[in-house]
Amino acid sequence: MGARRACNGLARYSVSNLCLIVLAKCEARFVAGFRAWLELGYCVRKGEHAIRIFAPITIKHRDAVTGEDTGEKRVLFRVVSVFDQTQVAPVEGAQQAPLEPPCEPLTGDSHADLLAPAQQLAASLGYTVSFEQTPEGVSGWCDRNTKRIVVPETVPANGQLRTLIHETAHALGVDYERYSREQAEVIVDTVTYIVCSSVGLAVDGETLPYIAGWGERGALEAVSEFAQTIDVLARHIEAALRPTAEPRAAERRC
């Protein structure tokens, strides 16, 4: 059941599906289909309304004349129903799988080993990374003119990694010229949330209020408008942090 749990959290879904989930149920934390919930030891409560998302279907192409498989494939999408953990109840007599994946807070140093590959990614983009004393209230910045990313030296390694991922997303092209400041900040911190979640680093307490703050200025639409950009950037940074890790499942990218 532990393996099942690991592939059913929000982190496995694409940004487009995350938008659909959040729009339907903003407090959603863990969603799965009806049968998947039963396998996890839970049952959807009677009267609960499903959240509709898209799932990919791979179709084999067959010759119109012979009907033989040509070896070509194409991907179509269908609407499927999922339910959040707040919509289910434990099945009596069944063992319930834990729903929350192992996760470390920003206050520790558990992910210090990822700082080196994160710096290497920044270097590959032509940026130097400096760990310095930053002004109060400033968590770091990315200077495109000097090709320099500044990370606060006084915070734990997990907090430094979060900042470095955020600023690297800026370095990857999410600047204030191509996007409005509101759009850029929503995009890069959504990328940060996805990447940190994929490596087991809890940033909800910082990211969600941060994005919501920019969203109050009318920029929350950026999450859905630039969903593909967000997903591409997140996968790029994930690959740099964990180059030997298995790619995310196709359903995560749907």
Backbone bond lengths (Angstrom), bond angles and torsions (degrees), N, CA, C in turn:
res aa  C-N    CA-C-N  psi(-1)  N-CA   C-N-CA  omega(-1)  CA-C   N-CA-C  phi
1 M - - - 1.459 - - 1.509 112.18 -
2 G 1.360 117.04 -28.98 1.452 119.29 179.51 1.501 111.63 -59.66
3 A 1.359 117.51 -40.70 1.459 120.69 179.51 1.501 110.46 -66.02
4 R 1.347 115.01 -38.14 1.461 118.87 178.92 1.520 109.94 -62.69
5 R 1.313 115.68 -42.21 1.462 120.40 179.63 1.524 111.02 -58.68
6 A 1.310 116.25 -44.28 1.455 120.72 -174.07 1.516 113.04 -62.70
7 C 1.340 118.43 -26.48 1.465 119.65 -177.16 1.510 112.83 -101.81
8 N 1.323 118.08 12.15 1.454 119.16 -179.00 1.524 114.32 -119.68
9 G 1.342 118.25 8.29 1.452 120.16 177.42 1.515 110.86 -79.76
10 L 1.329 117.37 174.22 1.461 121.12 -178.73 1.514 112.75 -63.98
11 A 1.339 117.85 -26.79 1.459 120.33 -175.49 1.523 113.34 -61.87
12 R 1.338 118.24 -20.58 1.453 119.30 -177.22 1.521 112.37 -81.56
13 Y 1.329 118.69 -12.12 1.453 121.10 -176.21 1.517 112.47 -87.76
14 S 1.327 115.30 152.55 1.458 120.29 176.42 1.519 109.37 -69.81
15 V 1.319 116.11 164.88 1.463 120.30 178.76 1.524 110.41 -61.46
16 S 1.334 117.02 -38.31 1.470 120.28 -179.99 1.523 110.64 -60.30
17 N 1.344 116.51 -45.86 1.458 119.55 179.36 1.522 111.65 -70.46
18 L 1.338 117.16 -33.82 1.464 119.82 175.30 1.518 110.71 -60.19
19 C 1.328 115.93 -39.43 1.470 119.93 177.91 1.519 110.52 -62.25
20 L 1.339 116.73 -44.52 1.458 120.61 179.51 1.527 110.95 -62.83
21 I 1.341 115.83 -39.91 1.460 120.12 179.98 1.527 110.96 -65.64
22 V 1.342 116.08 -47.44 1.466 120.55 -177.49 1.528 111.43 -67.13
23 L 1.331 117.05 -38.00 1.460 120.08 178.40 1.528 111.08 -64.92
24 A 1.328 116.44 -35.42 1.465 120.21 -179.98 1.519 111.83 -78.92
25 K 1.343 115.95 -36.09 1.468 120.43 -176.86 1.517 108.13 -152.17
26 C 1.320 116.41 93.76 1.466 121.44 -170.63 1.522 113.04 -62.91
27 E 1.349 117.43 -23.72 1.466 119.65 -177.85 1.525 112.50 -92.56
28 A 1.326 117.87 6.59 1.462 121.44 -177.51 1.524 111.73 -57.94
29 R 1.350 115.21 139.12 1.463 119.97 -179.61 1.520 111.84 -127.07
30 F 1.330 116.85 -30.75 1.456 121.37 -175.72 1.518 106.84 -151.03
31 V 1.319 118.26 117.63 1.460 121.25 -178.32 1.520 110.38 -123.70
32 A 1.327 115.31 151.95 1.460 122.21 178.08 1.516 108.16 -159.59
33 G 1.341 115.56 164.77 1.452 120.64 177.60 1.518 111.79 -75.53
34 F 1.332 116.37 170.44 1.468 121.78 -175.81 1.523 111.29 -58.08
35 R 1.348 117.07 -49.52 1.462 120.70 -178.44 1.530 111.83 -67.76
36 A 1.327 115.77 -36.26 1.467 119.36 178.85 1.524 110.52 -62.56
37 W 1.329 116.92 -39.57 1.463 120.07 178.43 1.528 110.82 -62.22
38 L 1.338 116.78 -39.52 1.460 119.92 178.80 1.533 110.52 -62.39
39 E 1.332 116.47 -40.73 1.462 120.61 178.35 1.532 111.36 -64.38
40 L 1.321 116.49 -28.05 1.459 121.18 179.99 1.526 112.51 -85.70
41 G 1.358 116.18 -4.25 1.459 120.05 178.27 1.510 114.08 94.47
42 Y 1.315 116.62 19.23 1.463 120.95 -179.60 1.531 109.60 -129.31
43 C 1.321 115.66 161.37 1.463 120.38 177.47 1.524 109.04 -133.61
44 V 1.321 116.64 138.48 1.458 121.05 178.39 1.526 108.85 -65.52
45 R 1.310 116.74 130.12 1.461 120.67 -179.11 1.522 111.41 -68.60
46 K 1.290 116.45 146.34 1.462 122.86 -179.32 1.523 110.11 -61.03
47 G 1.338 116.01 133.96 1.455 120.85 176.87 1.521 114.73 91.92
48 E 1.339 117.83 -5.12 1.463 121.04 179.44 1.536 110.49 -73.51
49 H 1.324 117.03 139.74 1.458 122.34 179.98 1.529 110.06 -91.94
50 A 1.316 115.48 131.75 1.463 120.79 -177.31 1.522 111.89 -72.10
51 I 1.320 115.06 153.19 1.467 122.59 171.24 1.519 106.63 -95.90
52 R 1.320 117.44 127.88 1.457 121.03 -176.22 1.529 110.43 -96.24
53 I 1.330 116.05 126.03 1.463 121.02 176.47 1.531 108.52 -133.42
54 F 1.339 116.82 177.64 1.456 121.37 -178.98 1.534 110.22 -105.96
55 A 1.335 115.36 136.67 1.467 121.32 176.63 1.527 108.91 -123.10
56 P 1.344 117.22 140.04 1.466 120.04 -178.05 1.525 112.46 -79.22
57 I 1.309 115.94 146.20 1.461 122.50 174.12 1.518 107.50 -128.52
58 T 1.324 116.53 125.10 1.457 120.63 178.58 1.531 109.49 -89.88
59 I 1.325 116.63 122.56 1.452 122.58 -178.15 1.529 109.81 -108.93
60 K 1.326 116.58 128.81 1.457 120.80 175.53 1.523 109.92 -82.17
61 H 1.316 115.74 135.21 1.464 120.16 179.64 1.525 109.52 -86.10
62 R 1.340 115.95 130.65 1.462 120.70 178.76 1.528 110.62 -116.68
63 D 1.308 114.90 145.77 1.460 120.90 179.53 1.520 109.73 -61.00
64 A 1.341 116.32 131.95 1.455 121.50 -176.40 1.520 112.76 -63.02
65 V 1.328 117.06 -26.49 1.467 121.41 -176.90 1.525 111.45 -92.99
66 T 1.341 116.17 -54.01 1.464 120.34 -174.60 1.521 113.46 -88.38
67 G 1.314 115.94 -22.17 1.459 119.25 -177.32 1.502 113.99 77.83
68 E 1.337 116.88 6.05 1.458 121.35 -178.93 1.521 111.49 -80.64
69 D 1.327 114.73 150.54 1.464 121.33 178.94 1.532 108.80 -67.78
70 T 1.340 117.00 124.24 1.466 121.11 -179.00 1.523 112.42 -87.13
71 G 1.320 116.70 -8.77 1.459 120.25 -177.76 1.518 113.06 89.98
72 E 1.321 117.17 -11.07 1.462 121.23 178.05 1.528 109.79 -84.67
73 K 1.309 114.57 146.31 1.462 119.94 179.52 1.520 110.42 -133.11
74 R 1.305 115.45 154.26 1.455 120.00 172.98 1.527 108.51 -140.68
75 V 1.309 115.57 154.98 1.461 120.88 -176.44 1.526 109.57 -108.99
76 L 1.319 115.64 124.67 1.460 122.42 174.36 1.529 107.94 -112.29
77 F 1.309 116.46 167.79 1.462 120.26 179.86 1.521 110.48 -125.92
78 R 1.331 114.35 142.19 1.467 119.66 176.08 1.520 109.01 -128.45
79 V 1.311 115.87 156.08 1.460 121.01 179.40 1.526 108.97 -82.89
80 V 1.340 115.96 130.13 1.466 121.02 177.66 1.527 109.08 -125.96
81 S 1.317 115.29 161.14 1.465 121.18 -178.87 1.512 110.95 -104.34
82 V 1.320 116.44 133.73 1.460 122.37 174.35 1.520 108.60 -131.35
83 F 1.321 115.87 163.44 1.463 121.27 -177.99 1.522 109.14 -135.01
84 D 1.321 116.42 146.78 1.467 122.08 179.67 1.526 109.73 -84.29
85 Q 1.320 116.10 162.36 1.453 121.25 -179.27 1.523 112.87 -62.99
86 T 1.338 117.30 -22.41 1.466 120.17 177.29 1.522 111.79 -75.60
87 Q 1.336 117.31 -6.95 1.463 121.93 -177.76 1.525 112.51 -104.68
88 V 1.328 117.08 6.23 1.460 119.83 -176.83 1.523 111.17 -123.36
89 A 1.328 114.92 163.62 1.466 121.38 177.49 1.531 108.41 -134.35
90 P 1.331 117.83 150.86 1.466 120.38 179.53 1.525 111.63 -60.57
91 V 1.315 116.63 141.29 1.461 121.76 174.83 1.526 107.79 -82.66
92 E 1.318 116.15 125.11 1.465 120.57 -177.43 1.528 110.49 -61.50
93 G 1.313 115.79 129.53 1.450 121.27 177.95 1.516 114.15 87.39
94 A 1.325 117.87 -8.22 1.469 121.49 -179.96 1.516 109.84 -99.57
95 Q 1.336 116.20 152.12 1.458 120.62 176.78 1.520 109.03 -83.41
96 Q 1.334 116.65 126.60 1.460 120.81 -178.81 1.532 110.48 -89.32
97 A 1.311 115.47 129.71 1.459 120.25 176.79 1.526 109.48 -76.70
98 P 1.344 118.12 143.97 1.478 120.15 175.21 1.514 109.30 -65.01
99 L 1.328 116.71 139.65 1.464 120.57 -175.11 1.514 113.46 -98.15
100 E 1.322 116.72 -25.27 1.458 118.96 -177.69 1.528 110.19 -90.81
101 P 1.340 118.10 124.33 1.464 119.96 178.69 1.524 110.52 -72.36
102 P 1.340 117.55 158.09 1.468 119.97 176.53 1.518 109.97 -57.37
103 C 1.312 116.95 130.80 1.465 119.34 -175.65 1.522 109.99 -147.79
104 E 1.321 116.56 141.26 1.452 122.09 -179.28 1.526 110.05 -109.58
105 P 1.336 117.73 143.37 1.467 121.02 -179.66 1.523 112.19 -79.93
106 L 1.334 115.57 169.96 1.459 121.13 179.96 1.520 112.51 -72.42
107 T 1.334 117.08 -11.95 1.460 119.77 -174.19 1.524 113.70 -80.41
108 G 1.334 117.51 -6.46 1.459 119.48 -175.92 1.514 114.05 -110.00
109 D 1.332 114.93 -168.74 1.462 122.38 -178.92 1.525 111.77 -122.21
110 S 1.326 116.67 21.66 1.467 121.08 -174.86 1.518 113.32 -62.37
111 H 1.334 117.76 -26.11 1.463 121.20 -175.92 1.534 112.63 -110.07
112 A 1.331 115.28 24.74 1.467 119.78 -178.37 1.531 112.13 -60.09
113 D 1.348 116.64 -28.65 1.467 119.67 -178.34 1.521 113.00 -67.37
114 L 1.340 117.33 -16.14 1.464 120.51 -179.39 1.530 112.65 -88.04
115 L 1.336 116.51 -7.63 1.464 119.06 178.85 1.533 111.12 -65.29
116 A 1.330 117.12 -39.35 1.474 120.67 -178.55 1.523 111.94 -62.61
117 P 1.356 119.83 -51.44 1.459 118.67 178.00 1.526 112.83 -64.66
118 A 1.335 117.14 -29.79 1.464 120.00 177.33 1.533 110.21 -66.85
119 Q 1.342 115.99 -39.65 1.464 119.61 176.82 1.526 111.14 -67.67
120 Q 1.325 116.49 -35.88 1.464 120.23 178.26 1.525 110.80 -64.59
121 L 1.334 116.93 -37.99 1.461 120.40 176.75 1.520 110.11 -62.99
122 A 1.340 116.68 -45.39 1.464 120.52 178.13 1.526 110.72 -59.91
123 A 1.335 116.58 -42.03 1.464 121.23 179.38 1.527 111.43 -62.89
124 S 1.340 116.49 -37.23 1.463 120.30 179.61 1.530 111.19 -66.05
125 L 1.335 116.29 -20.40 1.462 121.39 177.86 1.525 111.31 -92.31
126 G 1.349 115.91 0.33 1.459 120.91 179.43 1.509 114.20 90.81
127 Y 1.333 117.69 13.66 1.466 122.00 -177.62 1.528 111.12 -106.03
128 T 1.325 115.93 144.52 1.457 121.61 169.78 1.526 107.88 -98.21
129 V 1.318 116.25 150.04 1.461 121.29 179.43 1.514 108.69 -114.27
130 S 1.331 116.53 124.82 1.466 121.98 179.92 1.521 109.83 -117.80
131 F 1.337 116.41 133.63 1.460 121.80 175.98 1.529 106.51 -101.36
132 E 1.336 115.67 110.42 1.460 120.65 -172.28 1.529 111.54 -136.08
133 Q 1.327 114.19 167.98 1.457 120.89 171.33 1.526 107.08 -74.05
134 T 1.319 117.07 121.68 1.469 120.57 -178.32 1.524 109.81 -106.38
135 P 1.342 117.24 155.71 1.474 120.04 178.62 1.520 111.09 -59.57
136 E 1.310 116.57 153.16 1.460 121.44 -179.85 1.524 110.04 -57.93
137 G 1.315 116.27 131.61 1.449 121.04 178.86 1.518 114.12 87.37
138 V 1.336 117.44 -4.20 1.472 121.50 179.38 1.520 107.96 -109.73
139 S 1.335 116.55 119.73 1.461 120.14 -174.92 1.520 113.10 -93.57
140 G 1.317 117.87 -1.10 1.456 121.29 179.83 1.517 110.45 141.09
141 W 1.346 116.32 173.03 1.453 118.83 178.71 1.527 110.92 -160.24
142 C 1.334 113.52 164.54 1.460 121.71 177.50 1.527 107.46 -121.26
143 D 1.321 116.66 117.31 1.468 122.15 -179.02 1.532 108.73 -102.58
144 R 1.319 116.49 107.97 1.470 120.84 -176.90 1.522 111.57 -70.14
145 N 1.325 117.24 -31.42 1.471 120.60 -177.17 1.527 111.96 -68.52
146 T 1.333 115.91 -43.09 1.470 119.74 -179.33 1.525 112.73 -95.92
147 K 1.360 116.53 -0.75 1.460 122.06 -178.53 1.534 110.28 54.32
148 R 1.318 114.88 55.15 1.460 120.48 -173.61 1.526 110.50 -138.26
149 I 1.331 116.09 133.39 1.458 122.46 174.80 1.524 107.78 -112.12
150 V 1.315 116.42 128.01 1.467 121.30 -179.67 1.529 109.34 -109.16
151 V 1.330 115.77 129.20 1.464 123.12 -179.13 1.531 107.58 -121.76
152 P 1.336 118.88 136.12 1.470 120.21 -179.54 1.523 111.80 -63.85
153 E 1.311 116.67 132.87 1.463 121.59 -177.23 1.518 113.16 -84.16
154 T 1.330 117.41 -15.20 1.461 120.39 -172.69 1.523 113.80 -91.87
155 V 1.341 118.84 -4.29 1.460 120.62 -178.82 1.527 109.56 -97.67
156 P 1.332 118.01 158.47 1.474 121.08 178.70 1.534 111.10 -60.43
157 A 1.323 116.05 163.56 1.465 121.81 -176.45 1.523 112.62 -58.05
158 N 1.336 117.36 -37.07 1.464 119.25 -179.76 1.522 111.45 -63.63
159 G 1.324 116.57 -38.91 1.459 120.33 177.02 1.517 111.50 -68.62
160 Q 1.324 116.37 -37.04 1.464 120.28 177.17 1.524 110.99 -63.91
161 L 1.331 116.27 -40.64 1.465 120.28 179.20 1.517 110.74 -63.41
162 R 1.329 116.20 -42.34 1.464 119.68 179.04 1.525 110.67 -59.49
163 T 1.324 116.58 -46.19 1.465 121.28 179.16 1.524 111.12 -62.99
164 L 1.317 116.30 -43.22 1.466 120.55 -177.89 1.528 111.14 -64.37
165 I 1.321 117.51 -39.35 1.471 120.77 176.82 1.526 110.10 -64.08
166 H 1.327 116.28 -44.28 1.469 121.65 179.26 1.529 110.89 -58.90
167 E 1.324 116.36 -49.79 1.463 120.13 -176.74 1.537 111.81 -71.12
168 T 1.341 116.92 -30.45 1.459 119.66 176.75 1.519 110.73 -67.18
169 A 1.321 117.43 -34.41 1.464 120.53 176.15 1.530 109.80 -62.29
170 H 1.333 116.20 -37.45 1.475 119.58 173.82 1.538 109.69 -62.84
171 A 1.334 115.74 -44.18 1.462 120.31 -177.80 1.529 112.14 -63.70
172 L 1.315 116.26 -24.29 1.457 120.73 179.51 1.525 112.78 -79.15
173 G 1.315 116.43 5.38 1.461 119.64 173.10 1.515 116.38 119.52
174 V 1.331 117.93 1.06 1.462 119.97 179.46 1.525 108.35 -90.92
175 D 1.331 115.31 81.60 1.461 120.84 -176.31 1.521 111.01 -110.79
176 Y 1.338 115.51 -178.19 1.451 120.30 -176.99 1.531 112.82 -87.91
177 E 1.311 116.96 1.81 1.458 120.39 176.32 1.529 110.16 -91.71
178 R 1.319 115.28 -44.31 1.460 120.25 -179.41 1.523 111.09 -77.75
179 Y 1.325 116.24 -31.63 1.466 121.67 -178.95 1.529 109.10 -126.64
180 S 1.328 116.25 161.61 1.460 118.70 171.02 1.530 107.25 -70.67
181 R 1.323 116.83 162.15 1.469 118.93 -178.86 1.522 110.42 -60.94
182 E 1.338 116.68 -40.66 1.452 120.69 179.77 1.525 111.36 -61.36
183 Q 1.349 115.77 -47.53 1.460 120.01 179.25 1.519 111.29 -61.11
184 A 1.335 116.53 -45.85 1.468 120.86 -177.36 1.524 111.19 -60.04
185 E 1.320 117.61 -44.50 1.461 120.36 -177.29 1.529 111.82 -68.75
186 V 1.327 117.18 -37.51 1.462 120.03 176.49 1.524 110.05 -65.02
187 I 1.337 116.95 -43.31 1.462 121.41 -179.35 1.529 110.99 -62.07
188 V 1.354 117.58 -52.54 1.466 119.54 -173.69 1.520 111.70 -68.68
189 D 1.328 118.47 -32.55 1.458 116.67 -179.35 1.518 111.78 -81.17
190 T 1.331 117.64 -24.21 1.459 119.41 171.09 1.526 109.26 -67.81
191 V 1.331 116.57 -40.77 1.470 121.26 174.63 1.528 109.46 -59.12
192 T 1.328 116.40 -45.84 1.461 121.79 -179.61 1.520 111.21 -58.93
193 Y 1.328 116.24 -43.57 1.468 121.55 -179.69 1.528 110.65 -61.45
194 I 1.340 116.60 -45.13 1.466 121.10 -178.43 1.526 110.87 -64.92
195 V 1.342 116.43 -46.37 1.460 120.54 -178.27 1.526 110.94 -64.32
196 C 1.325 116.51 -47.82 1.462 119.91 -179.15 1.530 111.16 -62.44
197 S 1.329 117.25 -39.23 1.463 120.21 177.83 1.518 110.95 -62.69
198 S 1.329 116.80 -36.60 1.466 120.82 -177.35 1.526 112.34 -68.17
199 V 1.342 116.81 -24.17 1.470 119.68 179.04 1.527 111.86 -105.17
200 G 1.344 116.84 9.51 1.454 120.48 175.59 1.504 115.18 78.96
201 L 1.329 117.02 33.69 1.462 121.43 179.45 1.526 108.74 -113.97
202 A 1.325 117.10 119.84 1.464 121.76 -176.08 1.522 111.34 -80.73
203 V 1.334 116.58 114.45 1.469 120.58 179.63 1.526 111.09 -123.60
204 D 1.340 116.88 9.53 1.458 120.69 -176.51 1.520 112.30 -53.78
205 G 1.353 115.58 -43.00 1.458 119.85 -175.69 1.513 113.28 -60.75
206 E 1.334 117.56 -28.84 1.458 121.06 178.64 1.521 111.80 -96.49
207 T 1.330 116.56 -44.69 1.459 120.66 -171.56 1.519 113.30 -68.31
208 L 1.337 117.46 -47.95 1.462 119.25 -174.15 1.532 112.45 -62.99
209 P 1.357 119.26 -46.40 1.468 118.13 175.60 1.532 112.28 -63.73
210 Y 1.347 116.72 -35.08 1.467 121.55 -179.69 1.527 110.22 -62.45
211 I 1.338 115.98 -49.86 1.461 120.27 179.83 1.524 110.53 -65.53
212 A 1.333 116.08 -41.40 1.457 119.17 179.81 1.519 111.05 -62.14
213 G 1.332 117.21 -36.68 1.469 120.91 178.77 1.515 112.01 -61.91
214 W 1.339 116.45 -45.37 1.461 119.33 176.77 1.528 110.25 -68.89
215 G 1.340 116.20 -34.59 1.462 120.02 -178.29 1.509 112.79 -63.77
216 E 1.335 117.21 -28.15 1.457 120.25 178.64 1.521 111.22 -63.63
217 R 1.334 116.52 -18.56 1.463 120.07 178.73 1.531 111.05 -92.96
218 G 1.334 116.85 14.07 1.450 120.72 175.23 1.511 114.59 88.08
219 A 1.340 118.07 16.28 1.464 119.90 -176.29 1.519 113.52 -105.75
220 L 1.337 118.57 0.90 1.453 120.20 -178.41 1.526 111.71 -63.27
221 E 1.358 115.59 -20.15 1.458 119.85 176.69 1.527 111.09 -61.88
222 A 1.335 116.53 -19.10 1.463 120.42 -179.21 1.521 111.46 -60.78
223 V 1.329 117.70 -30.20 1.459 120.47 -178.79 1.520 110.81 -61.84
224 S 1.334 116.77 -41.80 1.458 119.61 179.20 1.519 111.86 -85.59
225 E 1.330 117.65 -36.80 1.468 120.96 -178.00 1.526 111.50 -64.90
226 F 1.330 116.95 -37.34 1.462 120.86 -177.33 1.531 111.45 -113.50
227 A 1.333 116.26 34.38 1.460 121.38 -177.02 1.519 111.97 -58.56
228 Q 1.323 117.64 -42.92 1.462 120.12 -178.44 1.525 111.05 -65.17
229 T 1.337 116.40 -41.41 1.466 120.44 177.96 1.523 110.47 -61.07
230 I 1.321 116.80 -44.84 1.458 121.91 179.60 1.525 110.66 -59.83
231 D 1.323 116.85 -45.58 1.462 120.45 -177.73 1.528 111.59 -65.89
232 V 1.334 117.24 -41.74 1.466 121.41 179.77 1.529 110.50 -63.87
233 L 1.334 117.05 -45.47 1.464 120.81 -179.81 1.532 111.17 -64.15
234 A 1.333 116.08 -42.09 1.465 120.08 -179.51 1.524 110.73 -62.46
235 R 1.324 117.24 -43.58 1.464 120.27 -179.50 1.534 110.89 -66.69
236 H 1.333 115.82 -35.10 1.465 120.19 179.37 1.526 110.52 -63.43
237 I 1.317 116.66 -45.88 1.468 120.72 -179.27 1.521 110.45 -70.67
238 E 1.339 117.62 -40.33 1.465 120.68 177.59 1.524 111.03 -57.33
239 A 1.340 116.31 -44.12 1.468 121.03 -178.68 1.523 111.24 -63.26
240 A 1.335 116.59 -34.04 1.469 120.38 179.39 1.528 111.37 -72.97
241 L 1.328 116.93 -35.34 1.461 120.50 -178.83 1.518 112.00 -75.99
242 R 1.322 116.18 -37.72 1.461 121.24 -177.99 1.526 109.30 -130.18
243 P 1.321 118.24 70.68 1.468 121.26 -174.71 1.521 114.46 -62.43
244 T 1.342 118.01 -22.47 1.460 119.88 -178.16 1.516 112.59 -98.24
245 A 1.343 116.16 -1.24 1.468 119.47 -178.80 1.520 110.46 -73.88
246 E 1.345 115.35 153.24 1.459 119.56 177.24 1.516 109.32 -69.02
247 P 1.358 118.12 144.86 1.444 120.56 177.90 1.518 110.79 -63.48
248 R 1.320 115.72 154.18 1.445 119.49 176.93 1.518 110.24 -63.47
249 A 1.318 115.86 149.19 1.462 120.32 -177.45 1.510 110.61 -62.81
250 A 1.347 115.97 157.88 1.461 120.75 -178.64 1.516 111.13 -58.03
251 E 1.344 117.03 -34.27 1.439 119.03 -177.99 1.510 111.34 -66.79
252 R 1.335 117.27 -28.19 1.462 120.80 176.34 1.528 110.87 -65.16
253 R 1.339 118.00 -27.76 1.443 120.76 -175.50 1.515 112.46 -99.40
254 C 1.333 117.35 2.59 1.467 118.79 -175.91 1.511 110.82 -73.83
